[in-house]
Amino acid sequence: MALHNGASQRINYRVNDFLRDFGIGRTKFYQLVRAGNIRTVKCGSRTLIPCSAAREFQEALEAGLLGNKHNDH
């Protein structure tokens, strides 16, 4: 279940939702978190990814800033 504001817009991703939507695996996700490429927040024991962090990550992917070996242009 995703967290949403009153306008039905996502505020935070749960890890499994982020993995599904970005098409990456859990190991790669935590590697990216440790490297500082994905910002997370904690709410109790739950790890959440703010939508602003998801947008930042997507922008970095599109800009080729994450050391991709190739781009799909």
N, C-alpha and C positions, 0 to 999 in steps of 0.2 A: 504494500500500500504506500503510495507516494504522499508526501505532504504537499498540500495545496493552500493557496490563499482563497479569499472569498470569490475571486473571479475565475476560479478553477485553473489557475496557473500554478505550475510547480514552483515551490520555494526551495526545496532540497531534494536531492536524489538519495535514496538508500543505495548501498553499495551494489546490490544485485540489479537494481533498475539501471544504474549507471553502466554496469558491465554489459547488460543487454543492449542498451541504447547506443553505446559506443563500440560494441562488438569486440571488446577486449576481455582477456581472462583475468582471474583473480590475482594470479602471481604477477602478471604484467602491471596490473593496477597498483598493487602495493609497491612494486619497484618504482613506478612513476611517482607515487606519493612520497616515498623515501627520498627520491631525487629532487623533490620540490616542484614537480611538474603538475601535480593535482593537489589543490588545497582542500583539506577536510576539516570538519568540526566534530566535536563529540557532544552528544546529548545523553548523559548517563553512560552506558556502555555501548550505545549505538554510534557508529560512524556515519556521518552524513556528508554529502558533497553539495555545497550551496550552488544554486543555478548559476550564479555569477562565476564560480570556479569552473563549472562545466563549460560556460561560454569562453572563458579564458583558455581552457585546455583546447577547445575546438579551434579557436583563433591561432593558437600556437601550432597545432597540427597543420592547419591550412597554410600557415606562413613557413612551414618547414623548419621550425625552431626546435624540434625534438629529436634531431639527429636521425631522421628517416633516411634510409639508404636510397630511396627513390620516391618520386611523387607521381600521382596519377593524373598528370596534366596532359 
